[in-house]
């Protein structure tokens, strides 16, 4: 059941990420700044809950698993991606409002590629590698 909640979070996160990453040019980032800002605000709330659940509960519990593959995978994921919450918080603070996006559309696009790219990588790796191990 707990894993199903985390998977539901992933679905919601992917939808919000589509809105945030939909602007591929500075002109589109400026014209879509209001929608992006709303999506980023909603994403920040969902991410804080999701990452906290994974980083504080899921990964530590899996790191104690009696199944070596689960234990090793969880530990590796936690070490590789544990810093993502801080990185996302900095990104969110830099671009949370439409004005911040409009004042620095090039920076927004660059940081979106870097930070959201890392977030998508984490989600996909969890979906493809970690969660299937836990379900077995």
PLY file of the C-alpha trace (Angstrom):
ply
format ascii 1.0
element vertex 136
property float x
property float y
property float z
element edge 135
property int vertex1
property int vertex2
end_header
0.00 0.00 0.00
2.78 2.43 0.92
4.48 1.77 -2.41
1.23 2.47 -4.25
1.06 5.90 -2.62
4.60 6.65 -3.76
3.72 5.52 -7.29
0.67 7.80 -7.25
2.96 10.63 -6.21
5.16 9.86 -9.21
2.20 10.13 -11.58
1.25 13.52 -10.15
4.84 14.71 -10.29
5.21 13.69 -13.94
2.09 15.69 -14.88
3.40 18.81 -13.16
6.82 18.33 -14.74
5.21 18.30 -18.18
3.91 21.81 -17.56
7.22 23.07 -16.18
9.34 21.58 -18.95
6.86 22.43 -21.72
8.44 25.82 -22.33
11.48 25.11 -24.50
12.36 28.71 -25.42
12.80 31.93 -23.49
9.76 33.39 -25.24
7.59 30.45 -24.17
8.97 30.55 -20.62
7.95 34.19 -20.39
4.49 33.67 -21.92
3.80 30.56 -19.80
5.35 31.93 -16.59
2.03 32.04 -14.71
1.19 28.39 -15.49
4.76 27.30 -14.80
4.78 29.11 -11.48
1.51 27.45 -10.39
2.82 24.04 -11.42
6.10 24.66 -9.62
4.25 25.65 -6.46
2.12 22.50 -6.55
5.17 20.41 -7.38
7.08 21.85 -4.43
4.39 20.70 -2.03
4.17 17.23 -3.52
7.95 16.87 -3.77
8.51 17.87 -0.17
6.10 15.19 1.02
7.37 12.59 -1.43
11.10 13.10 -0.94
10.71 13.29 2.81
8.84 9.98 2.81
11.46 8.32 0.67
14.55 9.87 2.22
13.44 9.56 5.83
11.48 6.31 5.76
11.64 4.26 2.55
15.38 4.32 1.94
16.44 3.80 5.57
13.97 0.90 5.96
15.07 -0.72 2.70
18.71 -0.28 3.70
17.94 -2.65 6.61
16.34 -5.27 4.37
17.39 -8.88 4.75
17.46 -9.11 0.94
20.95 -8.01 -0.15
19.85 -6.68 -3.57
17.18 -4.46 -2.00
19.57 -3.26 0.70
22.35 -2.46 -1.78
20.05 -0.77 -4.28
18.39 1.40 -1.62
21.73 2.42 -0.17
23.10 3.28 -3.61
20.02 5.31 -4.54
20.10 7.18 -1.24
23.79 8.05 -1.66
23.43 9.08 -5.29
20.25 11.08 -4.97
19.88 12.09 -1.34
20.91 15.67 -2.09
18.07 16.21 -4.56
15.74 17.82 -2.01
18.20 20.65 -1.34
18.87 21.12 -5.04
15.16 21.29 -5.79
14.57 23.77 -2.95
17.17 26.14 -4.40
15.60 25.81 -7.85
12.11 26.43 -6.47
13.23 29.53 -4.57
14.91 30.92 -7.68
11.88 30.47 -9.96
8.74 30.18 -7.81
7.04 33.34 -9.10
6.16 34.40 -12.64
8.30 37.51 -12.17
11.38 35.45 -11.34
10.87 33.34 -14.47
10.26 36.42 -16.65
13.31 38.23 -15.25
15.63 35.31 -16.05
14.12 33.04 -18.69
17.51 31.77 -19.85
18.47 30.85 -16.29
15.08 29.23 -15.79
15.54 27.04 -18.88
19.08 26.10 -17.90
18.22 25.24 -14.30
15.04 23.44 -15.34
17.09 21.23 -17.62
19.60 20.49 -14.84
17.36 20.14 -11.79
14.21 18.74 -13.35
16.37 16.41 -15.43
17.89 15.02 -12.22
14.45 14.68 -10.67
13.11 12.82 -13.71
16.14 10.53 -13.62
15.45 9.71 -9.97
11.77 9.01 -10.62
12.50 6.79 -13.60
15.20 4.83 -11.80
12.91 4.27 -8.83
10.08 3.18 -11.15
12.31 0.84 -13.16
14.84 -0.45 -10.62
13.89 0.07 -6.99
10.12 -0.30 -6.81
10.05 -3.58 -8.79
12.58 -5.03 -6.32
10.37 -4.11 -3.40
7.29 -5.60 -5.07
8.91 -9.00 -5.61
0 1
1 2
2 3
3 4
4 5
5 6
6 7
7 8
8 9
9 10
10 11
11 12
12 13
13 14
14 15
15 16
16 17
17 18
18 19
19 20
20 21
21 22
22 23
23 24
24 25
25 26
26 27
27 28
28 29
29 30
30 31
31 32
32 33
33 34
34 35
35 36
36 37
37 38
38 39
39 40
40 41
41 42
42 43
43 44
44 45
45 46
46 47
47 48
48 49
49 50
50 51
51 52
52 53
53 54
54 55
55 56
56 57
57 58
58 59
59 60
60 61
61 62
62 63
63 64
64 65
65 66
66 67
67 68
68 69
69 70
70 71
71 72
72 73
73 74
74 75
75 76
76 77
77 78
78 79
79 80
80 81
81 82
82 83
83 84
84 85
85 86
86 87
87 88
88 89
89 90
90 91
91 92
92 93
93 94
94 95
95 96
96 97
97 98
98 99
99 100
100 101
101 102
102 103
103 104
104 105
105 106
106 107
107 108
108 109
109 110
110 111
111 112
112 113
113 114
114 115
115 116
116 117
117 118
118 119
119 120
120 121
121 122
122 123
123 124
124 125
125 126
126 127
127 128
128 129
129 130
130 131
131 132
132 133
133 134
134 135
